[in-house]
Amino acid sequence: IDRAWPAELKAVGEYPQTQYYCLMSTAGSYTDFHIDFGGTAVWYHVLEGRKTFLLAAPTEDRLAAYENWICDANQDETFFQDLLDDGAVAKLELE
């Protein structure tokens, strides 16, 4: 954010307030599908085991499906990937 956010917006307080954070995971945990906030850039370090990412390109159709899913009161009953076309999600594993 410090390098990329327009100086004129930052000068008037219009920039993401969360700039630094630490996210830790234990074995067997997961984070559901989400869109990172405020142009977040993340660095991962895997001490033990592996971290698996499921990624989908943000097409208009997929973003619309995501918005419907995230706003659904029964969201926890549906795995988001199941709403997308076959092959829409890529799997990335870090060890």
Accessible surface in RSA format (square Angstrom, percent):
REM  Atomic radii and reference values for relative SASA: ProtOr
REM  Chains: A
REM  Algorithm: Lee & Richards
REM  Probe-radius: 1.40
REM  Slices: 20
REM RES _ NUM      All-atoms   Total-Side   Main-Chain    Non-polar    All polar
REM                ABS   REL    ABS   REL    ABS   REL    ABS   REL    ABS   REL
RES ILE A   1    56.47  32.1  17.39  13.0  39.08  94.2  19.62  14.1  36.85 100.0
RES ASP A   2    89.20  62.5  59.17  58.9  30.03  71.0  32.21  75.8  56.99  56.8
RES ARG A   3   239.27 100.5 200.86 102.4  38.41  91.5  79.40 108.5 159.87  96.9
RES ALA A   4    89.55  82.3  59.03  91.1  30.52  69.4  66.13  93.1  23.42  62.0
RES TRP A   5    81.37  32.7  69.22  33.5  12.15  28.5  69.60  37.1  11.77  19.1
RES PRO A   6    57.14  41.6  45.78  41.7  11.36  41.3  57.14  47.2   0.00   0.0
RES ALA A   7    78.70  72.4  66.46 102.6  12.24  27.8  71.29 100.4   7.41  19.6
RES GLU A   8   123.78  71.1 111.85  84.6  11.93  28.4  64.66 125.1  59.12  48.3
RES LEU A   9    65.02  36.2  65.02  46.5   0.00   0.0  65.02  45.7   0.00   0.0
RES LYS A  10    67.59  33.0  60.37  37.0   7.22  17.2  40.92  36.8  26.67  28.4
RES ALA A  11    89.25  82.1  44.48  68.6  44.77 101.8  57.86  81.5  31.40  83.2
RES VAL A  12   103.92  68.4  71.88  65.1  32.03  77.2  81.40  70.7  22.52  61.1
RES GLY A  13    44.26  54.6   0.00   N/A  44.26  54.6  24.89  68.3  19.37  43.4
RES GLU A  14   104.48  60.0  95.85  72.5   8.63  20.5  40.39  78.1  64.08  52.3
RES TYR A  15    57.07  26.6  42.82  24.4  14.25  37.1  10.75   8.1  46.31  57.1
RES PRO A  16    25.49  18.6  12.53  11.4  12.96  47.1  24.84  20.5   0.66   4.1
RES GLN A  17   129.32  72.3 101.17  73.9  28.15  67.0  63.27 134.7  66.05  50.1
RES THR A  18    67.20  47.8  56.98  57.8  10.22  24.4  26.19  35.2  41.01  62.0
RES GLN A  19    56.19  31.4  29.19  21.3  27.00  64.3   9.63  20.5  46.56  35.3
RES TYR A  20   180.32  84.2 154.81  88.1  25.51  66.4 131.46  98.8  48.86  60.2
RES TYR A  21   107.51  50.2  66.66  37.9  40.85 106.3  70.75  53.2  36.76  45.3
RES CYS A  22   104.06  78.7  69.83  77.9  34.23  80.5  40.75 103.2  63.32  68.3
RES LEU A  23   106.53  59.3  76.77  54.9  29.76  74.8  77.83  54.7  28.70  77.2
RES MET A  24   164.18  85.0 133.55  88.4  30.63  72.9 101.08  85.9  63.11  83.6
RES SER A  25    68.21  57.6  30.53  40.8  37.68  86.8  23.90  50.9  44.31  62.1
RES THR A  26   110.56  78.6  98.41  99.8  12.15  29.0  85.06 114.3  25.49  38.5
RES ALA A  27   110.30 101.4  70.04 108.1  40.26  91.6  82.69 116.5  27.61  73.1
RES GLY A  28    86.56 106.7   0.00   N/A  86.56 106.7  44.73 122.7  41.83  93.7
RES SER A  29    61.79  52.2  30.20  40.3  31.59  72.8  36.76  78.3  25.03  35.1
RES TYR A  30   178.06  83.1 147.03  83.7  31.03  80.7 109.99  82.7  68.06  83.9
RES THR A  31    76.49  54.4  49.62  50.3  26.86  64.0  41.37  55.6  35.12  53.1
RES ASP A  32    60.34  42.3  51.69  51.4   8.66  20.5  24.93  58.7  35.41  35.3
RES PHE A  33    33.16  16.6  22.27  13.8  10.89  28.3  28.88  17.5   4.29  12.3
RES HIS A  34   100.99  55.2  75.93  52.8  25.06  64.1  59.17  61.0  41.82  48.7
RES ILE A  35   106.08  60.4  83.60  62.3  22.48  54.2  86.97  62.6  19.12  51.9
RES ASP A  36    67.48  47.3  47.33  47.1  20.15  47.6  14.10  33.2  53.38  53.2
RES PHE A  37   104.12  52.1  96.38  59.7   7.73  20.1 103.86  63.0   0.25   0.7
RES GLY A  38    30.49  37.6   0.00   N/A  30.49  37.6  16.27  44.7  14.22  31.8
RES GLY A  39    73.01  90.0   0.00   N/A  73.01  90.0  41.78 114.6  31.23  70.0
RES THR A  40    39.65  28.2   8.55   8.7  31.10  74.1  13.32  17.9  26.33  39.8
RES ALA A  41   101.35  93.2  66.96 103.3  34.40  78.2  73.49 103.5  27.86  73.8
RES VAL A  42    67.68  44.5  28.66  25.9  39.02  94.0  33.86  29.4  33.82  91.7
RES TRP A  43   209.07  83.9 183.27  88.7  25.79  60.6 158.95  84.8  50.11  81.3
RES TYR A  44    82.95  38.7  59.25  33.7  23.69  61.6  42.20  31.7  40.75  50.2
RES HIS A  45   116.75  63.8  87.30  60.7  29.46  75.4  64.03  66.0  52.72  61.3
RES VAL A  46    37.73  24.8  13.84  12.5  23.88  57.6  17.26  15.0  20.46  55.5
RES LEU A  47   156.46  87.1 122.46  87.6  33.99  85.5 124.44  87.4  32.02  86.2
RES GLU A  48   163.51  93.9 138.61 104.9  24.90  59.3  55.14 106.7 108.36  88.5
RES GLY A  49    62.14  76.6   0.00   N/A  62.14  76.6  42.47 116.5  19.67  44.1
RES ARG A  50   153.88  64.6 122.80  62.6  31.08  74.0  15.14  20.7 138.74  84.1
RES LYS A  51    44.27  21.6  42.82  26.3   1.45   3.4  29.24  26.3  15.03  16.0
RES THR A  52    56.42  40.1  32.28  32.7  24.14  57.5  24.91  33.5  31.51  47.6
RES PHE A  53    38.51  19.3  35.18  21.8   3.33   8.7  38.51  23.3   0.00   0.0
RES LEU A  54    63.04  35.1  44.66  32.0  18.38  46.2  44.66  31.4  18.38  49.5
RES LEU A  55    88.37  49.2  84.31  60.3   4.05  10.2  86.74  60.9   1.63   4.4
RES ALA A  56    36.18  33.3   9.15  14.1  27.03  61.5  11.36  16.0  24.82  65.7
RES ALA A  57    59.52  54.7  46.22  71.3  13.31  30.3  52.45  73.9   7.08  18.7
RES PRO A  58   102.33  74.6  83.25  75.9  19.08  69.3  87.19  72.0  15.14  94.1
RES THR A  59    61.79  43.9  53.74  54.5   8.05  19.2  59.56  80.0   2.23   3.4
RES GLU A  60   155.57  89.3 144.43 109.3  11.14  26.5  58.52 113.2  97.06  79.2
RES ASP A  61   120.42  84.4 112.15 111.6   8.27  19.6  32.76  77.1  87.66  87.4
RES ARG A  62    60.72  25.5  59.38  30.3   1.34   3.2  12.40  16.9  48.32  29.3
RES LEU A  63    76.86  42.8  73.22  52.4   3.64   9.2  73.69  51.7   3.18   8.6
RES ALA A  64    52.47  48.2  46.27  71.4   6.20  14.1  51.20  72.1   1.26   3.3
RES ALA A  65    26.13  24.0  19.47  30.0   6.66  15.1  25.05  35.3   1.08   2.8
RES TYR A  66    31.65  14.8  31.65  18.0   0.00   0.0  23.08  17.3   8.57  10.6
RES GLU A  67   109.94  63.1 109.12  82.6   0.82   2.0  28.34  54.8  81.60  66.6
RES ASN A  68   108.33  74.7  97.96  94.7  10.37  25.0  28.95  69.7  79.38  76.7
RES TRP A  69     8.74   3.5   4.15   2.0   4.59  10.8   8.49   4.5   0.25   0.4
RES ILE A  70    73.58  41.9  56.40  42.0  17.18  41.4  56.40  40.6  17.18  46.6
RES CYS A  71    99.30  75.1  65.07  72.6  34.23  80.5  33.18  84.1  66.12  71.3
RES ASP A  72    70.28  49.2  56.20  55.9  14.08  33.3  14.74  34.7  55.54  55.4
RES ALA A  73   103.91  95.5  62.31  96.2  41.60  94.6  75.00 105.6  28.91  76.6
RES ASN A  74    81.52  56.2  80.47  77.8   1.05   2.5   7.22  17.4  74.31  71.8
RES GLN A  75    44.34  24.8  42.82  31.3   1.52   3.6   7.32  15.6  37.02  28.1
RES ASP A  76   135.10  94.6  93.50  93.1  41.60  98.4  50.03 117.7  85.07  84.8
RES GLU A  77   135.51  77.8  95.74  72.4  39.78  94.7  41.54  80.3  93.98  76.7
RES THR A  78    51.58  36.7  42.11  42.7   9.47  22.6  20.67  27.8  30.92  46.7
RES PHE A  79    95.27  47.7  84.76  52.5  10.51  27.3  88.92  53.9   6.35  18.2
RES PHE A  80     8.44   4.2   8.44   5.2   0.00   0.0   8.44   5.1   0.00   0.0
RES GLN A  81    61.58  34.4  57.79  42.2   3.79   9.0   8.79  18.7  52.80  40.0
RES ASP A  82   109.62  76.8  77.41  77.0  32.21  76.2  27.01  63.6  82.61  82.4
RES LEU A  83    90.29  50.3  59.58  42.6  30.72  77.2  64.33  45.2  25.96  69.9
RES LEU A  84    20.89  11.6   4.87   3.5  16.02  40.3   7.40   5.2  13.49  36.3
RES ASP A  85   122.36  85.7 108.80 108.3  13.56  32.1  29.08  68.4  93.29  93.0
RES ASP A  86   152.18 106.6 121.01 120.4  31.17  73.7  43.86 103.2 108.32 108.0
RES GLY A  87    81.56 100.6   0.00   N/A  81.56 100.6  39.40 108.1  42.16  94.4
RES ALA A  88    10.18   9.4   0.40   0.6   9.79  22.3   2.79   3.9   7.40  19.6
RES VAL A  89    25.83  17.0   3.06   2.8  22.77  54.9   3.06   2.7  22.77  61.8
RES ALA A  90    61.20  56.3  52.74  81.4   8.45  19.2  60.37  85.0   0.82   2.2
RES LYS A  91   139.45  68.0 105.26  64.6  34.20  81.4  54.04  48.6  85.42  91.0
RES LEU A  92    82.87  46.2  81.35  58.2   1.52   3.8  82.87  58.2   0.00   0.0
RES GLU A  93    71.03  40.8  45.97  34.8  25.06  59.7  17.30  33.5  53.73  43.9
RES LEU A  94    61.74  34.4  59.65  42.7   2.10   5.3  61.74  43.4   0.00   0.0
RES GLU A  95   160.72  92.3 106.52  80.6  54.19 129.0  48.71  94.2 112.01  91.4
END  Absolute sums over single chains surface
CHAIN  1 A     8198.3       6048.0       2150.2       4499.2       3699.1
END  Absolute sums over all chains
TOTAL          8198.3       6048.0       2150.2       4499.2       3699.1
